[in-house]
Amino acid sequence: MASLKELRNRIASVKATQKITKAMQMVAAAKLRRAQTAAEAARPYATRMETVLGSIASTVSSGPDVPRLLTGTGQDQTHLLVVLTAERGLCGAFNSSIVRLARERALSLMNQGKTVKIFCVGRKGYEPLRRQFEKQIVELVELRANKGVTFADAQAIAEKIMAMFNAGEFDVATQFFSRFQSVISQTPTAQQIVPATFPETKAPAGGGTAVYEYEPSEEDILAELLPRNLAVQIFKALLENGASEQGARMSAMDNATRNAGDMIKKQTLVYNRTRQAQITKELIEIISGAEAL
Amino acid sequence: MANFSFELVSPERLVYSGSVTEVVVPGTEGEFGVLAGHAPFVSTLKPGVLTIKGDGAPRKLFVSGGLAEANPAGLTVLAETAVPLSEMNPARLAQMIKDAQEDVEDARDDAARLRLQGTLDSLRAASAAIEADGRTSH
């Protein structure tokens, strides 16, 4: 049986931990709100970009002038996995579920005899992947210094990927991130970004299938917009990730706070029992001592 | 004059949304004005000044990188940067011009150099336009 002093210390330390987790939960809640607004604000740009590119891409689908970002290199040999994770831990299964998805994909590609390259964004994805795929990791980008992601961050990543693509270092690129559904549910997702894919284009509302005039030509527009679209897709993924991270941290910290509360209750009960037992013991000792006289 | 709906979207937010009478857009192959009922049209943007005319004084914004799409529902401009001229930082523009200049010098082939030179020229033109605007409004 632990002594009273030990129990007191233990309760005090759990209380201190609970204060920290509680504070982290509140911080995450505030950041989540900000991340969510950012993700929502970015949505119109990404969806419009997709519709416009989708409608152009459906009209120009083949030909020598079509940029390779759309058609691909015609090969399927080297895969680039862009793994987007957080810079910080203590957010439940958020990082590990993204890493697990990327790892499964990497292993299955390697089993098929393909070459795999890994592009890490965020330290928490790099660390676990490095243990297994030391040789495959080609890049690591850290966003630690930044307060919230900006479009410039996404652009810098996109530029690196573009440079690798133009140098013929990979054929297919896929990004891994966590799609934000709600505070308690985030889904790790894989999305192919090179060659570009577009959701089935719907006819623009109101105009039916309008015939667009293009200035300059469709090919030039595609050549200009596809690299931008890459940045936009990465930006979107980063924002989704940001919201997911805060959501995951919030629920993880909420759990931790609740667990700490339970533990304090249990420990306090043990403490009180021990204290009472001790008092009773002392009383008995005094009484039996008095009776013996 | 007939109005039409206009949206200016940057990656980080929706910059402008509303009903306007005319928008002048700096397209890659020249500036063009869009009025209500414009033919369906897609153009890329060059760095330059976008003018929105509606109720009240015309609003001018510096835009760069992106595309403009006119369809029967209205006009949508997707721009990588969209900053009101009054908030435009001259130092930032100077930096962009400097970067563009370096790009031109580093260009690998003539086609790329020509394209980058175009960007540089339009940046310079935009900078001149912003200066002129600053003089008239003060």
Interface residues (C-beta under 8 A of the other chain):
Chain A: A38 A41 A42 P44 Y45 A46 R48 M49 V52 I56 T150 F151 A154 P204 A205 G206 G207 A210 V211 Y212 E213 Y214 E215 P216 D220 I221 E224 L225 R228 A231 V232 F235
Chain B: E7 V9 S10 P11 E12 R13 L14 G27 T28 E29 A39 P40 F41 V42 S43 T44 G65 G66 L67 E69 N71 P72 A73 T76 L78 E80
